[in-house]
Amino acid sequence: MNELPEHVRRNRALWDAWARKYVVSGEANWARDNPTWGIWGIPEAQVGMLPDDLAGKDAIELGCGTAYVSAWLARRGARVVGVDNSEAQLATARRLQHEYGFDFPLLHGNAEAIPYPDASFDFAISEYGACLWADPQRWVPEAARLLRPGGRLVFLVNSFLMALCVPAEDGVAATDRLLRAAFGMYRIEWPGDFGVEFHLSHGDWIRVLRLSGFEIEDLIEVRPPVGATTPYPFVTLEWARQWPCEEVWKARKRA
Ligand SMILES: C[S@@+](CC[C@H](N)C(=O)[O-])C[C@H]1O[C@@H](n2cnc3c(N)ncnc32)[C@H](O)[C@@H]1O
């Protein structure tokens, strides 16, 4: 535990404490056959997070939490591995896995250093997992190492624009003002005990992805439909209909 980077140690304690708040949504998502994504429950058809040819492929979820995304991958025929930094989150994942009759590996660990050999996977995915809570200078090269040439990385995370516009006070929604500087934004610690997040500009994402050996195939700025709802207080539908509050990055490891 001591050799873990400081942000990983802090985020582990945070997620072990938060895990019980994610049980109900984890159960609901395990029960769902058709994936929906992010804080607005965007249908898979709108964002195409999952390739159609998953059957027989090796897939890894980086920061799987309760592992419902891993379950969606397994149901599509992938050989999946879920990795998460929180044993408490994995306890829910293990219980649900058992209830649904799956037995894919669930690893307790840091997505920045995963104990699998190079080129073990065809597909890596993260929805608000390692892509938000791990250091991109570490987890992106690690994802590249784990993927085979031509393998795909897809992740969904808060938009950079929203990170500029959301007030530091907990529970207050993003405003139409730029509240902090874009230059120098990378690691964010919100006041209070909210762990360590990483929010990168588009330029920084492009650079870290390309330097790690990826070609970027798409960047989808997610727009929730009229009438969409979210349990999260940090953005309103009115805001998210005007500006992207979430983004999906799709990259492919260079052959
Ligand atoms: C919001 S959950 C993501 C799971 C699910 N997609 C969801 O949205 O509920 C964030 C997860 O990332 C995990 N996490 C944070 N830092 C991590 C790291 N360095 N390596 C692996 N998992 C990490 C946390 O333990 C937590 O379970």
The ligand as an ORCA input file, in Angstrom:
! r2SCAN-3c Opt
* xyz 0 1
  C     -17.305      6.118    -10.858
  S     -16.539      4.557    -10.580
  C     -16.412      3.901    -12.223
  C     -17.233      2.672    -12.354
  C     -18.530      2.827    -13.097
  N     -18.332      2.939    -14.523
  C     -19.354      3.987    -12.589
  O     -19.437      5.011    -13.307
  O     -19.922      3.874    -11.487
  C     -14.842      5.021    -10.325
  C     -13.986      3.809     -9.986
  O     -12.632      4.098    -10.345
  C     -11.838      3.389     -9.431
  N     -10.462      3.893     -9.464
  C     -10.005      5.078     -9.012
  N      -8.674      5.167     -9.210
  C      -8.286      4.005     -9.804
  C      -7.042      3.481    -10.220
  N      -5.912      4.190    -10.097
  N      -7.018      2.244    -10.746
  C      -8.149      1.507    -10.868
  N      -9.358      1.954    -10.483
  C      -9.436      3.186     -9.970
  C     -12.524      3.626     -8.109
  O     -12.103      2.711     -7.117
  C     -13.976      3.498     -8.501
  O     -14.484      2.202     -8.271
*
